[in-house]
């Protein structure tokens, strides 16, 4: 069963280079796990609510386990210091696509 990774993130405006470095390193890991980006949305006007992320990314994977494998990999764990500089908030959830 395929699964969708939904990332709800807020980019750190004080460190744009970290965001670029993170994306350049994370995308090959995502693609190697069968991930296919299906949408990237910059959040503009918030109609209701607080604490809304600045960026929403949706990526389809062959399974929920494939998503977990990316985040549990040593290669991804090595990116965590860059990720922590790139984002002021970083949240990921899994939604079943089927």
Biotite code that builds the C-alpha atoms (Angstrom):
import biotite.structure as struc

atoms = struc.array([
    struc.Atom([0.000, 0.000, 0.000], chain_id="A", res_id=1, res_name="UNK", atom_name="CA", element="C"),
    struc.Atom([1.462, 3.360, -0.971], chain_id="A", res_id=2, res_name="UNK", atom_name="CA", element="C"),
    struc.Atom([1.783, 6.138, 1.582], chain_id="A", res_id=3, res_name="UNK", atom_name="CA", element="C"),
    struc.Atom([2.119, 9.891, 1.537], chain_id="A", res_id=4, res_name="UNK", atom_name="CA", element="C"),
    struc.Atom([4.706, 11.728, 3.598], chain_id="A", res_id=5, res_name="UNK", atom_name="CA", element="C"),
    struc.Atom([3.418, 15.133, 4.614], chain_id="A", res_id=6, res_name="UNK", atom_name="CA", element="C"),
    struc.Atom([6.059, 17.540, 5.913], chain_id="A", res_id=7, res_name="UNK", atom_name="CA", element="C"),
    struc.Atom([4.860, 20.642, 7.738], chain_id="A", res_id=8, res_name="UNK", atom_name="CA", element="C"),
    struc.Atom([7.861, 22.890, 8.114], chain_id="A", res_id=9, res_name="UNK", atom_name="CA", element="C"),
    struc.Atom([8.847, 26.473, 8.804], chain_id="A", res_id=10, res_name="UNK", atom_name="CA", element="C"),
    struc.Atom([12.048, 27.586, 7.113], chain_id="A", res_id=11, res_name="UNK", atom_name="CA", element="C"),
    struc.Atom([14.554, 29.463, 9.244], chain_id="A", res_id=12, res_name="UNK", atom_name="CA", element="C"),
    struc.Atom([14.818, 32.878, 7.562], chain_id="A", res_id=13, res_name="UNK", atom_name="CA", element="C"),
    struc.Atom([18.164, 33.470, 9.277], chain_id="A", res_id=14, res_name="UNK", atom_name="CA", element="C"),
    struc.Atom([19.833, 30.526, 7.531], chain_id="A", res_id=15, res_name="UNK", atom_name="CA", element="C"),
    struc.Atom([18.649, 30.125, 3.916], chain_id="A", res_id=16, res_name="UNK", atom_name="CA", element="C"),
    struc.Atom([21.865, 28.335, 2.912], chain_id="A", res_id=17, res_name="UNK", atom_name="CA", element="C"),
    struc.Atom([21.081, 25.519, 5.355], chain_id="A", res_id=18, res_name="UNK", atom_name="CA", element="C"),
    struc.Atom([17.686, 25.024, 3.735], chain_id="A", res_id=19, res_name="UNK", atom_name="CA", element="C"),
    struc.Atom([19.257, 24.663, 0.315], chain_id="A", res_id=20, res_name="UNK", atom_name="CA", element="C"),
    struc.Atom([21.920, 22.269, 1.641], chain_id="A", res_id=21, res_name="UNK", atom_name="CA", element="C"),
    struc.Atom([19.271, 20.183, 3.404], chain_id="A", res_id=22, res_name="UNK", atom_name="CA", element="C"),
    struc.Atom([17.085, 19.913, 0.300], chain_id="A", res_id=23, res_name="UNK", atom_name="CA", element="C"),
    struc.Atom([20.042, 18.986, -1.926], chain_id="A", res_id=24, res_name="UNK", atom_name="CA", element="C"),
    struc.Atom([21.048, 16.190, 0.459], chain_id="A", res_id=25, res_name="UNK", atom_name="CA", element="C"),
    struc.Atom([17.586, 14.924, 1.437], chain_id="A", res_id=26, res_name="UNK", atom_name="CA", element="C"),
    struc.Atom([16.030, 14.635, -2.029], chain_id="A", res_id=27, res_name="UNK", atom_name="CA", element="C"),
    struc.Atom([18.399, 11.885, -3.250], chain_id="A", res_id=28, res_name="UNK", atom_name="CA", element="C"),
    struc.Atom([17.562, 9.860, -0.117], chain_id="A", res_id=29, res_name="UNK", atom_name="CA", element="C"),
    struc.Atom([13.857, 10.348, -0.732], chain_id="A", res_id=30, res_name="UNK", atom_name="CA", element="C"),
    struc.Atom([14.128, 9.399, -4.398], chain_id="A", res_id=31, res_name="UNK", atom_name="CA", element="C"),
    struc.Atom([16.295, 6.347, -3.619], chain_id="A", res_id=32, res_name="UNK", atom_name="CA", element="C"),
    struc.Atom([13.492, 5.109, -1.339], chain_id="A", res_id=33, res_name="UNK", atom_name="CA", element="C"),
    struc.Atom([10.965, 5.441, -4.168], chain_id="A", res_id=34, res_name="UNK", atom_name="CA", element="C"),
    struc.Atom([9.639, 8.833, -3.091], chain_id="A", res_id=35, res_name="UNK", atom_name="CA", element="C"),
    struc.Atom([7.969, 10.970, -5.734], chain_id="A", res_id=36, res_name="UNK", atom_name="CA", element="C"),
    struc.Atom([7.179, 14.592, -4.837], chain_id="A", res_id=37, res_name="UNK", atom_name="CA", element="C"),
    struc.Atom([3.530, 15.363, -5.528], chain_id="A", res_id=38, res_name="UNK", atom_name="CA", element="C"),
    struc.Atom([3.208, 18.859, -4.126], chain_id="A", res_id=39, res_name="UNK", atom_name="CA", element="C"),
    struc.Atom([5.080, 21.694, -2.448], chain_id="A", res_id=40, res_name="UNK", atom_name="CA", element="C"),
    struc.Atom([3.047, 24.524, -1.052], chain_id="A", res_id=41, res_name="UNK", atom_name="CA", element="C"),
    struc.Atom([4.204, 27.764, 0.521], chain_id="A", res_id=42, res_name="UNK", atom_name="CA", element="C"),
    struc.Atom([1.603, 28.840, 3.046], chain_id="A", res_id=43, res_name="UNK", atom_name="CA", element="C"),
    struc.Atom([0.463, 32.372, 2.480], chain_id="A", res_id=44, res_name="UNK", atom_name="CA", element="C"),
    struc.Atom([-2.467, 33.900, 4.274], chain_id="A", res_id=45, res_name="UNK", atom_name="CA", element="C"),
    struc.Atom([-3.722, 32.005, 7.323], chain_id="A", res_id=46, res_name="UNK", atom_name="CA", element="C"),
    struc.Atom([-7.488, 32.184, 7.521], chain_id="A", res_id=47, res_name="UNK", atom_name="CA", element="C"),
    struc.Atom([-7.865, 30.569, 10.930], chain_id="A", res_id=48, res_name="UNK", atom_name="CA", element="C"),
    struc.Atom([-5.563, 28.960, 13.456], chain_id="A", res_id=49, res_name="UNK", atom_name="CA", element="C"),
    struc.Atom([-2.124, 29.627, 14.843], chain_id="A", res_id=50, res_name="UNK", atom_name="CA", element="C"),
    struc.Atom([1.273, 28.032, 14.518], chain_id="A", res_id=51, res_name="UNK", atom_name="CA", element="C"),
    struc.Atom([0.688, 27.174, 10.869], chain_id="A", res_id=52, res_name="UNK", atom_name="CA", element="C"),
    struc.Atom([3.799, 25.924, 9.009], chain_id="A", res_id=53, res_name="UNK", atom_name="CA", element="C"),
    struc.Atom([5.372, 28.037, 6.305], chain_id="A", res_id=54, res_name="UNK", atom_name="CA", element="C"),
    struc.Atom([5.806, 25.102, 3.940], chain_id="A", res_id=55, res_name="UNK", atom_name="CA", element="C"),
    struc.Atom([3.904, 21.901, 3.217], chain_id="A", res_id=56, res_name="UNK", atom_name="CA", element="C"),
    struc.Atom([5.541, 19.151, 1.171], chain_id="A", res_id=57, res_name="UNK", atom_name="CA", element="C"),
    struc.Atom([3.772, 15.973, 0.040], chain_id="A", res_id=58, res_name="UNK", atom_name="CA", element="C"),
    struc.Atom([5.738, 12.988, -1.285], chain_id="A", res_id=59, res_name="UNK", atom_name="CA", element="C"),
    struc.Atom([4.307, 9.621, -2.337], chain_id="A", res_id=60, res_name="UNK", atom_name="CA", element="C"),
    struc.Atom([6.245, 6.506, -1.314], chain_id="A", res_id=61, res_name="UNK", atom_name="CA", element="C"),
    struc.Atom([5.674, 2.816, -2.069], chain_id="A", res_id=62, res_name="UNK", atom_name="CA", element="C"),
    struc.Atom([4.889, 2.195, 1.623], chain_id="A", res_id=63, res_name="UNK", atom_name="CA", element="C"),
    struc.Atom([4.862, 3.759, 5.068], chain_id="A", res_id=64, res_name="UNK", atom_name="CA", element="C"),
    struc.Atom([7.898, 1.642, 5.897], chain_id="A", res_id=65, res_name="UNK", atom_name="CA", element="C"),
    struc.Atom([9.851, 3.255, 3.047], chain_id="A", res_id=66, res_name="UNK", atom_name="CA", element="C"),
    struc.Atom([9.248, 6.651, 4.679], chain_id="A", res_id=67, res_name="UNK", atom_name="CA", element="C"),
    struc.Atom([10.345, 5.367, 8.079], chain_id="A", res_id=68, res_name="UNK", atom_name="CA", element="C"),
    struc.Atom([13.433, 3.799, 6.521], chain_id="A", res_id=69, res_name="UNK", atom_name="CA", element="C"),
    struc.Atom([14.543, 7.178, 5.155], chain_id="A", res_id=70, res_name="UNK", atom_name="CA", element="C"),
    struc.Atom([14.274, 8.896, 8.536], chain_id="A", res_id=71, res_name="UNK", atom_name="CA", element="C"),
    struc.Atom([15.913, 5.989, 10.369], chain_id="A", res_id=72, res_name="UNK", atom_name="CA", element="C"),
    struc.Atom([18.850, 5.717, 7.954], chain_id="A", res_id=73, res_name="UNK", atom_name="CA", element="C"),
    struc.Atom([22.353, 6.744, 8.994], chain_id="A", res_id=74, res_name="UNK", atom_name="CA", element="C"),
    struc.Atom([22.560, 8.999, 5.943], chain_id="A", res_id=75, res_name="UNK", atom_name="CA", element="C"),
    struc.Atom([19.479, 10.918, 7.079], chain_id="A", res_id=76, res_name="UNK", atom_name="CA", element="C"),
    struc.Atom([20.601, 11.050, 10.703], chain_id="A", res_id=77, res_name="UNK", atom_name="CA", element="C"),
    struc.Atom([23.786, 12.756, 9.479], chain_id="A", res_id=78, res_name="UNK", atom_name="CA", element="C"),
    struc.Atom([21.578, 15.537, 8.029], chain_id="A", res_id=79, res_name="UNK", atom_name="CA", element="C"),
    struc.Atom([19.843, 16.344, 11.312], chain_id="A", res_id=80, res_name="UNK", atom_name="CA", element="C"),
    struc.Atom([22.282, 19.119, 12.306], chain_id="A", res_id=81, res_name="UNK", atom_name="CA", element="C"),
    struc.Atom([21.714, 20.797, 8.923], chain_id="A", res_id=82, res_name="UNK", atom_name="CA", element="C"),
    struc.Atom([17.944, 20.269, 9.223], chain_id="A", res_id=83, res_name="UNK", atom_name="CA", element="C"),
    struc.Atom([17.942, 21.866, 12.654], chain_id="A", res_id=84, res_name="UNK", atom_name="CA", element="C"),
    struc.Atom([19.652, 24.962, 11.232], chain_id="A", res_id=85, res_name="UNK", atom_name="CA", element="C"),
    struc.Atom([17.372, 25.065, 8.177], chain_id="A", res_id=86, res_name="UNK", atom_name="CA", element="C"),
    struc.Atom([13.998, 24.961, 9.938], chain_id="A", res_id=87, res_name="UNK", atom_name="CA", element="C"),
    struc.Atom([12.480, 26.539, 13.012], chain_id="A", res_id=88, res_name="UNK", atom_name="CA", element="C"),
    struc.Atom([9.895, 23.759, 13.030], chain_id="A", res_id=89, res_name="UNK", atom_name="CA", element="C"),
    struc.Atom([9.985, 20.407, 11.237], chain_id="A", res_id=90, res_name="UNK", atom_name="CA", element="C"),
    struc.Atom([7.081, 17.956, 11.452], chain_id="A", res_id=91, res_name="UNK", atom_name="CA", element="C"),
    struc.Atom([6.412, 14.888, 9.339], chain_id="A", res_id=92, res_name="UNK", atom_name="CA", element="C"),
    struc.Atom([3.405, 12.598, 9.272], chain_id="A", res_id=93, res_name="UNK", atom_name="CA", element="C"),
    struc.Atom([2.388, 9.600, 7.183], chain_id="A", res_id=94, res_name="UNK", atom_name="CA", element="C"),
    struc.Atom([-0.976, 9.299, 5.474], chain_id="A", res_id=95, res_name="UNK", atom_name="CA", element="C"),
    struc.Atom([-2.056, 6.136, 3.691], chain_id="A", res_id=96, res_name="UNK", atom_name="CA", element="C"),
    struc.Atom([-2.686, 6.869, 0.022], chain_id="A", res_id=97, res_name="UNK", atom_name="CA", element="C"),
    struc.Atom([-4.944, 3.870, -0.623], chain_id="A", res_id=98, res_name="UNK", atom_name="CA", element="C"),
])
